[in-house]
Amino acid sequence: QGKNNLQAIWILIPTFTLLTFALTLLTFVGEGIRNAFDPRRSG
């Protein structure tokens, strides 16, 4: 049973890493789109 839990950890680590990377990327893309299309923000 402990061996199965250890394998589950190795499945979760890349999943959470990819999820974190995707959310960070979407945040930066959203900031870029907002800065490009919002003329009131000049910063």
N, C-alpha and C positions, 0 to 999 in steps of 0.2 A: 504493500500500500504506500509506503514512503517513496518507493521508486516511481510510482505513478504521479505522486505529487511533485517530484523533482522534474519530471518530464513536462508537467503542466506549466511550471514556471518558465521553462525555455520556450514554450509556445506563447506565453503572455508577454514576455519581454520585447520581442520584435513587434508584436501587435501594438503595444502601448507606445513604443518608440515611433512607429509609423503614424499612429494617431496624433501624437504630440507634434510631429513634424508637419502633418497636414493642417492641423489647426493653426500652427504658427504661420505657415505659408498663407493660409486664407486670411489671417489677420493682416499680414503685410499687403496682400493683394487688395483687401478692402480699404486699407488706409490709402493706398496709391490711387484707387478709383475715386475715393472721396476727395482727395486732394486735387485730382485732375478735373473733376466735374463740379466742384464747389468754389465758385469765384469769390465768395465772401471770406474764405479762409486763405490767408496769404502767409503761411508759416510753414 
